[in-house]
Amino acid sequence: MTSSTAQQATADREIVITRTIEAPRHLVFAAFTEVRHLSQWWGPNGFTTTTRAFEFREGGVWEFTMHGPDGTDYPEWITWREIVRPERIVLLHGESADDPNAFESVLTFDDDGDTTVVVMRTIFPTVELRDQAIKEFGAIEGGQQTIGRLAEYVTSQNNPQEGQ
C-alpha cells in the first residue's frame, strides 16, 4: 500500500494541521528533542506542562501532566515510535501506556529555506474517537494553538531580541 493510499484509508479518522514557521528546520525540530524546550510551548493556549519522565529516542517515553487554565490536570503519555532527524517524528499519545484510545501523530518538518512547514497528522483509532476529540476537547483548535505556541517559541529563540 502506498503512502497516499494509506492516508486515504485513514482520512475519516484524521486531523491534519499545517503551519509555516519562520525558523530553519533544525531549530523547529530541536524544539521537540529536549524537555526544556517542550515545557515552554507544549499544549494549547493557557496550558502548562510538568514532566515526570522524558527520553527522546525511538521507544522512549514522555510522561507528563498538562495543567489547564481552569486548574484541571490532564495526565499524558507519549512514546516515540519513529524519529528521522530532522524530518519526521511518529508518536503514540494517550493518557497512559495502556490507554486503548491512544492515537498516533505523524509530524513532518519540511525545509523551505529560512522557514519550516510543519504538518501534524493525528490518526485516531476510530471515527467516533476523532469526532469526540473535536467536540469535547477542541482538538482542532487545541492543535492549532499548540503548533502556534511552537512557532512563537522557536521564532523567539531564533530572534532573541524579539523576546525582549
C-alpha positions, 0 to 999 in steps of 0.5 A: 500500500502506498503512502497516499493510499494509506492516508486515504484509508485513514482520512475519516479518522484524521486531523491534519494541521499545517503551519509555516514557521519562520525558523530553519528546520533544525531549530523547529525540530530541536524544539521537540528533542529536549524537555526544556524546550517542550515545557515552554510551548507544549499544549494549547493556549493557557496550558502548562506542562510538568514532566515526570519522565522524558527520553527522546529516542525511538521507544522512549517515553514522555510522561507528563501532566498538562495543567489547564487554565481552569486548574484541571490536570490532564495526565499524558503519555507519549512514546516515540515510535519513529524519529528521522532527524530532522524530518519526521517524528511518529508518536503514540499519545494517550493518557497512559501506556495502556490507554486503548484510545491512544492515537498516533501523530505523524509530524513532518518538518519540511525545509523551505529555506529560512522557514519550516512547514510543519504538518501534524497528522493525528490518526485516531483509532476510530471515527467516533474517537476523532469526532469526540476529540473535536467536540469535547476537547477542541482538538482542532483548535487545541492543535492549532494553538499548540503548533502556534505556541511552537512557532512563537517559541522557536521564532523567539529563540531564533530572534532573541531580541524579539523576546525582549 
